[in-house]
Amino acid sequence: MTNASTGEKIKARRLELGLGLREAARAANISATYWTDLEAGDRSPSDLVGLAIDLTLDWHPGTVAATIPRCEKCGRPFPRD
């Protein structure tokens, strides 16, 4: 799961760019439901989806991945509590 602040940053940037939710999801090649879950902090994107979000939101590659809390040992996002 993304942390709430990651989802909030994704949503804020989407709105800043004037993108609708469906438009952003389509540009990232993911479902609108998936995008909604990301903004709510209920899902973590794969590295590939994170990169697609970076490109959609005109962020540097790796921006989304850098904001997701990850296990130092294995590098995977922390599971939901």
Buried (B, 14 or more C-beta within 10 A) or exposed (E): BBBEEBBBBBBEBBEEEEBEBEBBBBBBEBEBEBBBBBBBBBBBBEEEBBBBBBEBBEBEEEBBBEBBEEEEEEEEBEEEE
